[in-house]
Amino acid sequence: MQLPRLQVAYRNGLGGLIYVEEFPHLFTQQFHFNSQTGMMHHINPNFHSFIQIDKNCELKKATPAILMTQNVYKGFCSARPNAIEITQGWFNLVDIDIPEYSDKIYGGDVIYTAFRDN
C-alpha cells in the first residue's frame, strides 16, 4: 500500500539542509497563523521546504490485546462454555510467532463496561 509522506527540509547550522520524512497530518499541525502578518508560519524557524513522496508501506493486522495458548483457550471453553466471550466468538486463532511455543494461539480484545457473573 502506498501512503503519502512528506520529505521536509530543515536548515542545519552549517548552511546545509537536513531531510526528514513526516506524515502530512502531523506536518500541518506544525503551522500557526500569525495575525500580524496574516500568514501561516512553521513553528520551527529552520523550516525550509517540503515535497510530497509516495512510499510503499507494509501494513499488518495488530496483535490482539489478549493472547491465550490453545490449552488455556480449551480450558476456558470447558469451564465457561456459555460465556459471552465464547458464544460471541471474541477469540480467534491468530498467526503470531512466539519464541519457544509452537502450538496454536488464540487472541481477542475484550472490553468490559461492568464486571458481571455469566
C-alpha positions as CSV (number, residue, x, y, z in Angstrom):
1,M,0.0,0.0,0.0
2,Q,1.3,3.5,-0.8
3,L,0.9,6.2,1.8
4,P,1.7,9.8,1.2
5,R,4.6,11.2,3.1
6,L,6.4,14.5,3.0
7,Q,10.1,14.9,2.7
8,V,10.7,18.1,4.8
9,A,13.9,20.1,4.6
10,Y,15.3,22.0,7.7
11,R,18.3,24.2,7.7
12,N,21.2,23.0,9.8
13,G,23.7,25.3,11.5
14,L,26.3,24.8,8.7
15,G,24.2,26.2,5.8
16,G,23.1,22.8,4.6
17,L,19.8,21.0,4.8
18,I,18.6,18.1,6.8
19,Y,15.8,16.0,5.3
20,V,13.2,14.3,7.5
21,E,10.1,12.2,6.4
22,E,6.9,13.2,8.1
23,F,3.2,12.3,7.7
24,P,1.2,15.1,6.2
25,H,-1.3,15.3,9.1
26,L,1.5,15.8,11.6
27,F,3.3,18.2,9.4
28,T,0.3,20.6,9.0
29,Q,-0.1,20.7,12.8
30,Q,3.3,22.5,12.9
31,F,1.9,25.6,11.3
32,H,0.3,28.5,13.2
33,F,-1.4,31.6,11.9
34,N,0.3,34.9,12.6
35,S,-2.4,37.6,12.8
36,Q,0.2,40.4,12.4
37,T,1.4,39.1,9.1
38,G,-1.8,37.3,8.0
39,M,0.3,34.3,7.1
40,M,0.9,30.7,8.3
41,H,4.3,30.1,9.8
42,H,6.1,26.9,10.7
43,I,6.9,26.6,14.4
44,N,10.5,25.5,13.6
45,P,12.4,28.6,12.4
46,N,14.8,26.3,10.5
47,F,12.0,25.0,8.2
48,H,13.0,25.4,4.6
49,S,10.7,23.4,2.2
50,F,8.9,20.1,1.6
51,I,7.9,17.8,-1.2
52,Q,5.3,15.0,-1.2
53,I,6.5,11.5,-1.9
54,D,4.6,8.2,-2.0
55,K,6.2,5.4,0.0
56,N,5.3,1.8,0.0
57,C,4.3,0.6,3.5
58,E,3.6,-2.9,4.6
59,L,0.5,-2.9,6.9
60,K,-0.3,-5.8,9.1
61,K,-3.1,-6.5,11.4
62,A,-2.4,-5.5,15.0
63,T,-1.7,-8.2,17.6
64,P,-4.8,-8.7,19.8
65,A,-4.5,-7.3,23.4
66,I,-5.2,-10.8,24.9
67,L,-3.4,-13.9,23.8
68,M,-4.1,-17.5,25.0
69,T,-2.4,-20.7,24.4
70,Q,-4.6,-23.5,22.9
71,N,-4.6,-25.3,26.3
72,V,-5.8,-22.2,28.1
73,Y,-8.4,-21.5,25.5
74,K,-9.7,-25.0,25.7
75,G,-9.8,-24.9,29.5
76,F,-11.8,-21.6,29.3
77,C,-14.2,-23.1,26.9
78,S,-14.7,-26.1,29.1
79,A,-15.1,-24.1,32.3
80,R,-17.4,-21.5,30.9
81,P,-19.0,-22.8,27.6
82,N,-21.8,-20.2,27.8
83,A,-19.6,-17.2,28.4
84,I,-20.3,-14.3,26.1
85,E,-16.6,-14.3,25.0
86,I,-17.1,-17.8,23.7
87,T,-20.6,-17.6,22.3
88,Q,-19.9,-14.3,20.5
89,G,-16.6,-15.5,19.1
90,W,-14.5,-12.8,20.6
91,F,-11.4,-15.0,20.5
92,N,-9.9,-16.4,17.2
93,L,-6.8,-18.1,16.0
94,V,-4.0,-15.6,15.3
95,D,-1.0,-16.0,13.2
96,I,1.8,-15.0,15.5
97,D,5.3,-16.4,16.3
98,I,6.1,-16.7,19.9
99,P,9.6,-18.0,20.8
100,E,9.7,-21.4,22.3
101,Y,6.0,-22.0,21.7
102,S,4.8,-23.9,18.6
103,D,1.1,-24.7,19.3
104,K,-1.9,-22.6,18.3
105,I,-2.5,-19.1,19.8
106,Y,-5.9,-17.5,20.3
107,G,-6.3,-13.8,20.6
108,G,-9.0,-11.2,21.2
109,D,-9.7,-7.8,22.6
110,V,-12.4,-7.7,25.3
111,I,-13.6,-4.5,26.9
112,Y,-15.9,-4.8,29.9
113,T,-18.1,-1.8,30.8
114,A,-19.0,-3.6,34.0
115,F,-18.0,-6.9,35.6
116,R,-20.7,-9.4,35.8
117,D,-21.0,-13.1,36.5
118,N,-22.2,-15.0,33.4
